[in-house]
Amino acid sequence: AALTEALGEAVTYRPTSWDDFRRLDFPGAVEMANMFQYYAENSTRFVSDRNLDSVRRLNPELQSFRDWLALHMADLRVD
């Protein structure tokens, strides 16, 4: 939804299965798929274990996805 809003055109999410991601031909694909699968299957615990106030103290430049999109729109345009 944020990409659709930022780009002004419909963006459709097409998920890749964890096993298909693991088969991608780049170093670390298996490890990344395992990480993303863990985050997805344990999102409540993963998110609840993070204290955003503490994170923002450690990294005052932390941005929301929408803020990041606003700063990087030129990098996302495809002609």
Helices and strands as residue ranges (DSSP letters): H 2-7, H 18-22, H 29-41, H 43-48, H 52-58, H 65-71, H 73-76
